[in-house]
Every structure is written in structure tokens, then in C-alpha cells.
Amino acid sequence: MDSPVLMIEGEYRTHKVCRACGSGTLELLIDYGLMPLAGGFMLPQEAATRNAGYPLRLAWCSDCTLMQILDCVPPEIIFDQYSYASSTTHTLVEHFSEMGGEIVNAYSAGGKLVVEFGCNDGVLIKSLNRAGALAVGVDPSDVAKNASEREGWPLIHGYFTEPAARRILETYGKARIVVGNNVFAHVEDVHAILRGLVELLDDDGVFIIEVHYQGDFINKTQFDTVYHEHICYYSLTSLVKLFSRYSLRVVDVLQIPIHAGSIRVVAAREKSSYKSTPRVARMLENEKALDIRQFSGRVFRYRDDFRRYIGGLRGAGKRICAYGAAGRMTVLLNYCGLGADLIEYVVDMSPLRVGRIVPGVLVPIVSPAYFHDHPPEYAIMTAWNYEAEILEKEKGYLKTGGRFIVPLPEVRIIDGM
């Protein structure tokens, strides 16, 4: 493996053993080359100094089955450019609004402490409070800090580690639920989270996480969700093995459609009274059939075919934009080589991104109003995991002759006919 080198914005670290189990049996699946930070949207005048690229390589541990990236950018660099806010996506708002009541009722957390790490702008925090819990957030981003100050919910501004857990414990006591949605897979040292968790969780408490599911990742060829912020891609098998090191037992798992295929995993202390549901055993058995090595070949073929397809449309004089400035978009455009010569602009509704440019390919990000005033013939649905929401929102674009290109799991064209 390569030694760490100094990049424009700091050093990256290369892992030689599995983050979860410590095994050295890591098999390289995909080398993305130098890739910018997926959320590193910058102002046009910053391109000369902030358009950094870092190695991005995806590997698989043959011992515990965890998929993970080998090269990690320090979190202070990633979060310095962080512009993600859950509340800008209607699907996520609905999901977290329902989740708060579900978990508070299911695990008798009314009036009890619930801690959410990676709370972002507080969508789930507010839902938990409405359901009767005492919700405390933990998050290092300015997005969380600003939302907490504006809306008045308590926040530990930093990472969820042992010191943060002790601070919460001293102020609020033990937690009935500790929850982390789409963040457990973003942490380089998951053991720091788990050490803090076992200090903070009460004897009848539960640990709940939602993560991209490796099974959907493989079956849907979701190479576009691999970026420096997404460090791990968990199977249930890998989580069971990881949690057991901390005397935690998986008691339930639920497949959910959010982010094009995730799982909600519930763990409790080994000595707790919770019984494991049949879903746990079924998923563990099904994972034995996942074909990890064919996945790589599908990705390589897709990259070449998709670039030829988009290049052909542009060569025929068609105007093309991308719809949705999510992390997936940054990876898709950069890995497939779709720059400003092919993609006119990217549409996004977040005011944190409009007016900025996509790192690497330097395509401008515009508002939906601009998209409606300057509609191209084709729009690549780069936020394809929110297809239903986008189609509902953009009926007018389709009715006037526009076409959406849904890039994954396989290329599809959607028009108004």
C-alpha cells in the first residue's frame, strides 16, 4: 500500500487492517483514483486552492465481511467543507418524524434520555422530543451548532466518544436509547463510539443505528455512494462480530428504503432480556450468498458505458444537467469523467450549495428556479435515491418535454409521455 502523502488540504491516513476486527485480510475491490471530498462544494474563486483530490480505494475484509475505504481524510477537513442539512429533503424529514415516535414507544423511552450522535440539523431530535423523550444531540458540525442555538435543543458540539459520553452521563444520567443515523459508517474509529456507548447505556437500553446496507450496495451497484465521508459499508454479519466485542447483541434488524437501501439495527447488552427477532437469523443466512467480486466488474463496465452514453447525447447537441448535489453526484461525475464540457450545471434546492461549484469537475450548482427557466433536454437524476420525490416535484419539466436519466441501479429514461 502507498504511504501517506501531504495533499493540498492535509494528510490522509491509509489503513492496513480492518477497522472492525483488526484482520489484515483486506482485498482491494475498486480504486477510484484521486477523488475530491464529496461534500466539498466551493465558491468559484476558491477552486485554485480548495480543489484537492485524495486517494479513494474500496476494500473488503474476508474475515468479518466489512467493506471499507482504505484512505481516510481527517474529519476536521471534511467537516470544514460540510454543507449537508437533512431538513432540505422531504423524504428524510418524513422518515425521521416517524422514527422518533416509533423508537420511543418501542423501547419505553418516554421521559427517558435519548442521545443522538450525528444529529445534524435536529430533525430526529425534534421528533424524539415530540414523542416525550429527553433528547440530546452530539455533532461536530456547524450545521448542528447553528440549528441547536436557533431552536433551543441541547447539543454536545463534538464527536461521540468516551469523554462526550461521560459529560452526558454527569449531566443527564444513563441513556435509554443511543441512536446514530447514517453516521456510524462515517466514523474512522468506531471503537471510540462503542466504548462511549457501553458507559452511557442503561442496563435495559438499546443502541440503534441506520447504515447503508451492504446487500443493497452490492445488488444495486451503488458505487456512487463510496466517498471519503462514507468510511464503512456494513453487512449484518460484520456488525454482529463487531458488537460482540463490547458484550452487545443484535436483537433486531429492519430493512428500510432510505438512501436506496439501508438497515436499522438494534443492539442491547448481552445480559438484557431482549430476544432476537427471526429477521436477524434470516439476514445473516442470506448474506452468505452475496457475490462481492462480481460487483467490481459491474462497476468498471458501467463507468465506461455511461460516459459513452452521455458523451453521445452531448455530441448530438443535447443539453444535459444533473439533478441533486448530493455526495453521490460528486462521485458519479468525477469517476465517470463527466465535467463541464458534458454537464451544464447541477440543480439543488439547498441554499448552502447554490452558487457553489462541484469539486473536481467544477460544474456550477444552481437553484430549481434556474433549472425551470433554463431547462435542458436531459437531467441526470444524480439524487436517484429520491426518485419519487423528484418526479413529484418536477412534473412540469417532464410535461414540457424534459427527460430524466436515472443512472442507477441501471440506466433508465423517464419522460412525460
Salt bridges, closest charged atoms under 4 A:
GLU27 OE1 - ARG293 NH2 3.01
GLU46 OE1 - ARG50 NH1 3.27
ASP71 OD2 - ARG57 NE 2.89
GLU94 OE2 - HIS90 NE2 2.97
GLU102 OE1 - ARG264 NH1 3.09
GLU149 OE2 - LYS145 NZ 2.91
GLU151 OE1 - LYS126 NZ 3.35
GLU151 OE2 - ARG150 NH2 3.65
GLU162 OE2 - ARG166 NH2 3.64
GLU162 OE1 - ARG195 NE 3.04
GLU188 OE1 - ARG13 NH2 2.68
GLU188 OE2 - HIS15 NE2 2.60
ASP189 OD2 - ARG195 NH2 3.87
GLU199 OE2 - ARG166 NH2 2.99
ASP202 OD2 - ARG176 NE 3.24
GLU210 OE1 - HIS95 NE2 2.84
GLU210 OE2 - ARG264 NE 2.74
ASP216 OD1 - LYS220 NZ 3.89
ASP224 OD1 - ARG328 NH1 3.09
GLU229 OE2 - HIS186 ND1 3.27
ASP252 OD2 - ARG279 NH2 2.83
GLU285 OE1 - LYS288 NZ 3.07
ASP304 OD1 - ARG303 NE 3.40
ASP305 OD1 - ARG308 NH2 2.43
GLU344 OE1 - ARG319 NE 2.83
ASP348 OD1 - ARG353 NH1 3.57
GLU387 OE1 - ARG412 NH2 2.60
GLU389 OE2 - LYS393 NZ 3.91
GLU392 OE2 - LYS395 NZ 3.29
GLU394 OE1 - HIS372 NE2 2.73
